Amino acid sequence: MNFTTEKAIYVQIADRLCDEVLAGMYGDDERIPSVREYAVLLEVNANTAVKSYDLLEQRGVIYKKRGLGYFVTAGAKQQILKERRKEFMETRLPEMFRQMRMLGIGMEEVTEKWVSGS
């Protein structure tokens, strides 16, 4: 995984796990890789992975079964979608529209480019 300087690494790891839930890699109440497995996979310190899992557990995306590992909370996919949509609408979309105004790009041009596939 290529990390950016935009966010802390543990947050990027948490985002990746959320992406995997959204992609259907892990369903409700399904076990996810252990902290150590995920740390090895991403070539990060295990403590960083622990921090990511703790963050997701606090957000209610995953839960721990003692001795068995971490599992996806029922309804996590819908929760992640709701959070991501809110963040997109409140943060990214306003900036995108600001850039469009500065560059003189209208909705017609966007629609033509992305809906019709030109």
C-alpha positions in Angstrom: 0.0 0.0 0.0 1.3 3.4 -0.9 0.7 5.9 1.9 0.2 9.6 1.5 1.1 12.5 3.8 -2.5 13.7 3.7 -3.6 11.5 6.6 -2.0 9.5 9.4 -1.0 6.0 8.3 -3.3 4.3 10.8 -6.3 6.3 9.4 -5.3 5.3 5.9 -5.2 1.7 7.0 -8.6 2.0 8.6 -9.9 3.6 5.3 -8.5 0.7 3.4 -10.4 -1.8 5.6 -13.5 0.2 5.1 -12.9 0.1 1.4 -12.7 -3.7 1.6 -15.9 -3.9 3.5 -17.6 -1.7 0.8 -16.2 -3.9 -1.9 -17.7 -6.9 -0.3 -14.5 -8.6 0.7 -15.9 -8.9 4.3 -19.5 -9.2 5.1 -21.5 -8.7 8.3 -20.1 -10.8 11.2 -17.3 -12.1 9.0 -13.7 -12.3 10.4 -11.1 -9.9 9.1 -7.4 -10.5 9.1 -5.7 -10.4 12.5 -3.7 -7.3 13.4 -0.5 -9.1 12.8 -1.6 -10.5 9.4 -2.7 -7.1 8.2 0.5 -5.4 9.5 2.6 -7.9 7.6 0.4 -7.5 4.4 0.8 -3.8 4.5 4.4 -3.8 5.7 3.7 -1.6 8.7 4.4 -1.8 12.4 1.9 -4.0 14.3 1.2 -1.1 16.7 0.1 1.0 13.7 -2.3 -1.7 12.7 -3.6 -2.0 16.3 -4.3 1.8 16.2 -6.3 1.3 13.0 -8.3 -1.6 14.5 -9.0 0.4 17.7 -10.3 3.3 15.6 -12.6 1.1 13.6 -13.8 -0.6 16.8 -14.5 2.8 18.4 -16.5 3.8 15.2 -18.5 0.5 15.5 -17.3 -0.9 12.2 -15.6 -3.9 13.7 -15.8 -5.8 17.0 -13.5 -8.2 18.9 -14.4 -11.7 20.0 -11.9 -12.7 22.7 -9.6 -15.4 21.4 -11.1 -15.4 17.9 -10.1 -12.0 16.4 -12.0 -9.1 14.9 -15.2 -9.2 12.9 -17.3 -6.8 10.8 -20.2 -5.3 12.7 -23.6 -6.0 11.2 -24.6 -3.0 9.2 -21.1 -1.7 8.9 -21.3 -1.3 5.1 -24.3 1.0 5.4 -22.6 2.9 8.2 -19.5 3.4 6.1 -21.5 4.5 3.1 -23.4 7.0 5.2 -20.2 8.5 6.7 -18.4 8.6 3.3 -21.4 10.3 1.6 -21.6 12.9 4.3 -17.9 13.6 4.1 -18.1 13.9 0.3 -21.1 16.2 0.4 -19.6 18.5 3.1 -15.9 18.5 2.1 -15.1 17.3 -1.4 -18.1 18.5 -3.4 -18.0 22.1 -2.3 -14.3 22.3 -3.3 -15.0 20.6 -6.6 -17.7 23.1 -7.4 -15.4 26.0 -6.4 -12.8 24.7 -8.8 -15.4 24.3 -11.5 -16.5 27.9 -11.1 -12.9 29.1 -11.3 -12.2 27.1 -14.4 -15.5 27.9 -16.1 -16.6 24.3 -16.2 -20.4 24.0 -16.4 -22.6 21.0 -15.4 -23.4 20.5 -19.1 -19.7 19.9 -19.9 -19.4 17.5 -16.9 -22.5 15.6 -17.9 -21.3 15.4 -21.5 -17.9 14.1 -20.5 -18.8 11.6 -17.8 -22.4 10.5 -18.6 -22.1 10.2 -22.4 -18.5 8.9 -22.2 -17.0 11.4 -24.6 
